Amino acid sequence: MIGTCPNCGIRLKDPPFNDTRETNEVMIVLIYRRIIESGIKLKNFEETGYCEVCRATKKDHQEQFDLITSKIIS
């Protein structure tokens, strides 16, 4: 399986989890394929503030980064 979002790179199985973020890898692949095959250009994650594929926000990315780095340090 892929383990990360192909658009924004967030780890799908690691927290934080919220009600809007998609973590199902099958759904992520289907959404991504539909977007790519239809020729839609994905907007820049930094520009929109969220991922158009998995709906992760910048806050989700920062929280996940903080959790991962705190596990590595301790």
C-alpha positions, -999 to +999 in steps of 0.1 A: +000+000+000+010+036-005+011+048+032+012+085+022-009+109+002+005+112-033-003+149-034+007+163+000+028+134+015+010+132+049+013+097+065-022+082+063-020+059+093-004+083+118-023+109+139-038+135+139-071+122+126-100+144+121-135+140+106-126+155+072-092+139+065-094+108+042-072+080+054-085+051+034-058+043+009-082+029-017-102+060-017-071+082-019-059+063-050-094+065-066-096+102-060-061+109-072-066+088-104-099+105-112-082+139-108-051+130-129-071+111-156-095+140-160-067+164-167-075+186-137-044+204-124-040+201-086-036+234-068-006+239-047-010+227-011+007+258+002-017+280-018-050+264-008-041+254+028-055+219+024-048+189+002-074+183-026-069+146-025-070+136+012-083+169+026-054+172+052-048+208+063-016+226+070-024+222+107-027+184+103+008+183+087+023+204+114+007+183+142+019+151+126+054+165+121+055+176+158+043+141+170+068+122+148+097+144+158+088+142+195+088+103+192+122+104+176+137+127+202+124+107+232 
